[in-house]
């Protein structure tokens, strides 16, 4: 069973902040990217693997593979950082049996129909609706960097309107 150091939604997946700050903070020995599209794209997969620091493994898996590994081996050995690109992928995994204790939302970019909910983190109505469905069972919080205070979803969800 892996020690799950962090489960994070970040639309950029592996980037400078994740590599320089969150890996150091969590001491993760592996990064697991959960993304159906990337799991089928060897070129993009190689780009993300090349962005991973030496000594840290990087696996890019489909939602089904991830949930199966969660259920059978609890993600194997080591210390894992799990990255999702968006709320929809987390929600799909949740519906298939992924049941983490904590979920960090660190980066969801701006765009039409999206509202800033904390610092530079945005949600749209679809994200909000999915988070509402899983929030009774998962501690969801917003935190862009390790230095930021955690802002818990349940403390702000009543103030978000779409």
Secondary structure, 3 states (H helix, E strand, C coil): CCEEEEEEEECCCCCHHHHHHHHHHHCCCEEEEECHHHHCCHHHHHHHHHCCCCCCEEEEECHHHHHHHHHHCCCCCCEEEEEECCHHHHHHHHHCCCCCCEEEEEECCCCCCCEEEECCEEECHHHHHHHHHHCCCCEEEECCCCCCCCEEHHHHHHHCCC
